[in-house]
Amino acid sequence: MAGDLSGVRFLTVAEVAEMMRVSKMTVYRLVHSGELPAIRFGRSFRVPESAVQTAVDTPISDVG
């Protein structure tokens, strides 16, 4: 196995959207673009909670 996942908590797209206060479609876009790592289980995605925290804590650079 690639690694021990016993301590990793995985979240659904809906849970991630609620935590980040964005739509589920935004979460899907982040996953598909590679900005938010996720694992696919069948037809659904699961996102590690630590990846969500990292995304929230990462500052966004000023545009313009």
C-alpha positions in Angstrom: 0.0 0.0 0.0 1.2 3.5 -0.7 0.8 4.7 2.8 -1.1 4.5 6.1 -4.4 6.3 5.7 -5.7 5.4 9.1 -5.3 8.9 10.5 -6.7 10.7 7.4 -10.2 12.1 7.5 -11.8 12.3 4.1 -14.6 14.8 3.3 -17.3 14.7 0.6 -17.6 17.4 -2.0 -20.7 18.8 -0.2 -18.8 18.9 3.2 -15.8 20.7 1.5 -18.2 23.2 -0.1 -19.8 23.9 3.2 -16.4 24.4 5.0 -15.1 26.7 2.2 -18.5 28.5 1.8 -18.5 27.9 -2.0 -20.7 25.9 -4.3 -20.2 22.2 -5.0 -19.4 23.1 -8.6 -16.5 25.2 -7.4 -15.1 22.3 -5.4 -15.4 20.1 -8.5 -13.6 22.7 -10.5 -10.8 22.8 -7.9 -10.5 19.0 -7.9 -10.5 18.7 -11.7 -7.9 21.5 -12.1 -5.6 19.8 -9.6 -5.7 22.7 -7.1 -7.4 20.5 -4.5 -6.2 16.9 -4.2 -8.9 14.3 -4.1 -9.4 10.5 -4.4 -12.1 9.1 -6.5 -14.3 6.3 -5.1 -16.6 5.0 -7.8 -18.5 8.0 -9.1 -17.7 10.3 -6.1 -14.7 12.2 -4.8 -13.3 12.4 -1.3 -11.0 15.2 -0.3 -8.5 14.9 2.6 -9.4 17.3 5.4 -5.8 18.5 5.6 -5.9 19.5 1.9 -9.0 21.7 2.6 -7.2 23.3 5.5 -4.1 24.0 3.4 -6.3 25.5 0.6 -8.1 27.8 3.1 -4.8 28.9 4.8 -3.0 29.6 1.5 -3.0 33.3 0.7 -4.3 34.5 -2.6 -2.0 36.8 -4.5 -3.4 40.2 -5.6 -4.4 40.4 -9.2 -4.4 43.7 -10.9 
